[in-house]
Amino acid sequence: MMDSEEQDWEKEVGQFRLTLNGIMKPLRKYGQDVYVDGVSEEIVHLAIQLYYKLSGVDMPFEIRDIHW
């Protein structure tokens, strides 16, 4: 069972992901679905890394290996 802080984190990341997918929705109309899904998740991953960096965690930005 997740504690309240973990639930809040998951909720906020989920809302960020939904908002990002909403912004990118027009790209889906032009056959970019596969790219939107991959790029959206990568942006979420980078946003989490930014949060950690701003919280004082010394780490390089890392882009995961995405296969198009």
Long-range contacts (C-beta under 8 A, 24 or more apart in sequence): 13-44, 13-48, 16-44, 16-47, 17-41, 17-44, 20-44, 34-68, 35-68, 38-66, 38-68, 39-66, 42-66
